[in-house]
Amino acid sequence: MAMAPQRKSFPRIFLARAEPFRLAGERVFLRSPERSDYEDWASLRGRSRNFLAPWEPSWPVDALSRASFRARVARYAEDWRTDQAYNLFIFTNDETLIGGIGLSNLRRGVSETASLGYWIGEPFAQQGYMTAALPLVLAFAFERLRLHRVEAACLSNNTPSRSLLVRAGFRQEGYARQYLCIEGKWQDHLLFAILREDWDGRDLEKVPSTMGS
């Protein structure tokens, strides 16, 4: 009798845990979102709305509502469970919420690829926090999720984001016309990517340590 082919197994890390998943570095730590984060998240996003709007899709009318946030957290949990996306909040070491970062649109099989996205609250921009957070996510992507490639896109006029990606080891690979609908308009983007071998060749002593709880 022929044996059925074994299904390839992938890391399933969003299982029942007493504590939220956590990645820790020297300046920041990343944690899976919790319902209890609502007040801090809504306050930070609200104060930063004008700062973030040029770089994000248009906000729905209920963007900052508690119900919308609860739905967001539930979707994040389901995405983790099904290996579709991994979204995390960024905190300073004194537990101040300052932004978010994550991997979405995971493609397994012949691709082993994900898309990177991130945002930072206006009071914390250009202070090196995202530079500290990004290596934690990349280590997670390549070491824990065993991805081959992480992609990112940014508007051509988003100089801080472009510089961040280059510093982290991403290489610009192309230019996509009307790639994403940002602030209600289809806009051109620069395309970047980093491969596992690019990451393996970096000086890991300069990269913050990672841990899971």
PyMOL commands that set and color helices and strands:
alter all, ss='L'
color gray80, all
select helices_A, chain A and resi 35-47+49-55+66-81+122-124+129-144+159-167+196-200+204-206
alter helices_A, ss='H'
color red, helices_A
select strands_A, chain A and resi 22-24+28-31+86-92+97-107+113-120+149-155+171-182+185-195
alter strands_A, ss='S'
color yellow, strands_A
deselect
rebuild
show_as cartoon
